[in-house]
Amino acid sequence: MRRKGAASDGDRDVFLNVPFDSTYEPMYVALITGLCALGLTPRSVVETPPGTDRLRRLVSLIRSCACSIHDLSQVGLSDGPTRVPRFNMPFELGVAVAIAQARPSHHWFMFEAERFRLQKSLSDVNGYDPFIHDGKPDGVLKAIKGMFHWPEPRPNIKDLRALLLDVKLLVRTLKREHALGSFFDKTGFGLLVLGVQKLVSGKHRPLWR
């Protein structure tokens, strides 16, 4: 079953459950770009301070969001001497599913890079089709358009691609000006989201608003 949801004017927050990996950064940037283009606000666990109560804060953050997106495409073993699978993504998906069971207004969506692989890696969600992005930023933009019901006019894929080109320039500028190693921390995430929102409300607003 394909799930679709729409954020209301009062709750446009979308929790992102994605790999914190440098190789994933182009996908991460595309995901934030697509969500901001629809007027939605990306949220992340990096916003919660570390501590013994981090799990409680994580649950509270997911519960506060209208939607959550879970990318389960990196199912391989980690690098390094101790090679283990990534459990954070399926764990956080489980948290979101539990929240949605108690509060049906929360909508959750899954990403995968390959068709039918999720049936083997996480068979408990059989019947809920993931959005397939093929491991490409353009695939992420297309998936975002398919997730949300949205009144017309809204950005088409050409609009989103044009926005992403400007966001890529923004990424380079932010890294240079703020000496950022990545956007997978509170500072980098906040700067990226704010910068994309400014691009959407400024230069790109006439395209679809």
GISULKA-V844650 format. One line per field, one symbol per residue. psi: psi as a letter, one per 40 degrees, with the letter a starting at -180 (. if undefined). burial: # if it has 9 or more other ideal C-beta (glycine too) atoms within 8 Angstrom, else .. A space follows every 10 residues. Layout:
psi: ???
burial: ???
//
This chain:
psi: hhhiihhide gehhhhgihg hdeedddddd dddddddeei hiiideehii idfddddddd dddeidiihh hfdgeaiiii dghiiheddd dddddddddd ddgeehhiii iidhiedddd dgedehehhi hheefidddd dddddedhhh iiiihidddd dddddddddd dddddddefh diefiddddd dddddddddd ecdedede.
burial: ...##.#... .########. ...##.#### ########.# ###...##.. ...#..###. ###.###### ####...#.. .....#..## .##.###.## .....##### ###...##.. ....#....# ###...#### #####.##.. ...##.#.## ####.###.# #..##..#.# .###...### ###.###.## ...##.#..
//
